[in-house]
Amino acid sequence: MSAPTLTTERLTLRPLRYEDFPAYAAFLATDRAWGMGGPHGIRTAWEYFCNDTAQWTLFGHGGLMIVPNGMDGPVGQVAVCHGPIFPEPELGWFLYAGHEGKGIATEAAALLRDWAFGTRGLTALVSYIEPRNAASIRVAERLGGLPDPDAPTPFDEPDLVYRYLPGVAA
C-alpha cells in the first residue's frame, strides 16, 4: 500500500520525501529527541526515516509528515508503526521546535488514528511514552488514550503505554 495524503482544515499529512530528511535528522540530533532515546546521529536518523517509509509497503501504515496548510515544509511527523520492534501497532508523533502548544500533534495524531481504525481496520493502537514526557502524555489523553500498565513495551523500556480503541475518542 502506498502512503496516503490526509487533510484537515489546517493540516496535511503527506508521505515522507527525501528532501524532508535533513530537518528530520536535525530534530533527532537535538535534545528534543530525548523521548525517543535521542539525541541520535545521522545513521539512526536514516534508519528511522527508512523504517517510517518502508512500513507502508510492509504493513499498510507508516509515517507521514505534518504540514500546516499554506506552509512549504513539515513541522513534524506522525506515524503508525509496527513490526518486530513494537509489540503492537504504535501511534507516535513529534514536532520540530517552535510548533508545540498549537494542537498540531493532537490534530495530526487524531486524523491518522481515525484513518487507521476506519480505512485500515486496525482494532487497537498504543502509544509508548517515556514517563517524563508530559507533553506527549497530554496528547495521548486528549486523543482518548487510556493507560494500560499491563501492556508490553519495546526493548523492555519503562515506557507508559496508552491504548486507543475504535470509537473511543476524546
N, C-alpha and C positions, 0 to 999 in steps of 0.2 A: 504494500500500500504506500502511495506517495503521501507526503505530509500535506495536510490541508491548509488553507488560509481561513482563519476565523475572525469575525469582526463584531465589535460593539459600536455604539455611537462614538466612542472616543478612542478605541484601541483596535489595532490589527495585530493578530498573531499570525506570523508567517514562517515558512521554512527557513532554516539556517542557510546562510550563503557564506562562501569562503571569505568575502570581504567583511563579514561580521567577526571573524576570528581575532583580529588584533584587539578590539575592545573587550571581547570575551576573555582572552588570555590576560589582558591588563587587569581586569577585575579579579581573576583568580590569583594573580600575583600580589594582590594587596591584602592587608589585614582584614578587609571586609569579607574575605572568603573564609574566615575562621570557622564559621558554622558548617562549612563543607570540608573541614580538615585542612584548610589552607593557612597561609599562602602556599600556592603551587607554582612550580616552574612551567616553562613552555611545553615540556614533554607531557606532563599530566594534563595541562590545559588542552593540548591537542587530543589526547586520549578521551577526555570528557566530551569535547566537541564532536569527535567522530562517533562516539557512543551515542550521543543525543541524536545524531543524524541517522546512524545505522538502525536504531531502534524502529524506525518507520518501516523498513524493509523486513526486519525480523519479527516484529510483534504488532505492527499496525498502529503504533503510537510512539511518541518520542518527544524531542524538544522543538519548541517554537520560539522565535524571537518576539519580544513585545515592542511594538512600535506605536507610539501615540499618533493618531490620525493628524496629518499636517506636518509631521516631523520626518526628516530624511532617514534617520538611523534608529536602531533599537536602544531601549533604555534598560533592558534586562532580558530574562528568559523564563519560560515556564515549560514544564515537561511532565510527561507520564513515562516513567522508565521501569523496566523490569529486567529479567534475565538472571544469571547466576549471582549477581551482586546483591540483588534485592529479593527478600523473601516473598514480597507481594508487589503488585504494581504501585509505584510511588508517585504521588503528585508533589512536585517540587517547584521552587521559584527562587529567583534572585533578581535584585535591581542594582543597577550601577549607581554610584554616588550621586546624590542630588535629586533622586527621583522617589525617595521614600516619603511616606506620610500623605500621599495623594490618592490612596486607594487603588493604585495601579496593580500591585501584586494580587490583591483580593479579587479585583475585577478580572484579571487575566486568568488566575487560577480557577475562578468560578466558571468562566467560559470553557476552559479546557476540561474541567471536571464534568460539566454537563455534557460536553461533546463525548467524552469517554463513556459515560453512562448511557447516553442516548444512541449516538451513531455507532460506537464500538461495542456497546452492550456489555461493558465491564460491570461486574456485580459488587465490587468494592475497590476502594483506593485507600492508601495510607500516606501519611507524611512522616518522615523520620526527621526529628528536630532535635538539635543539640539543646540540652536543658537550659542553657543560659541565653538562648536566642529568643528573647521576649517578643521581638517584633514578629518573628515567624509564628510563634505560639498564638499571638493575637490574630494573625491572618488565618491560621487553621481554625480558630474558634469562630471567627466571622464567617468562615465557609461552612460551618455546621459540623466540623470535625469533633469527635469525642475521644478523650484519652482512652487508649487500650493498653493497660500496663502488662497484659499477658502476651502481647504480640511479639514475635521475634524481630530482631533488628539486624541490619547488615554488620558484618565483621564483629559481632558481639559488642558493639559500641553501646554506651549507656544512653542512647537517644530516647526521647519521648516519642511515642507513636500516637498519631491522631488518625482516627478511622472515619471515612466518609462512606455513606451508603446511598444508593439511588433514592431520590425523593426526600432526602433529609438534607435540607439546605437552610442556612440562616437567612 
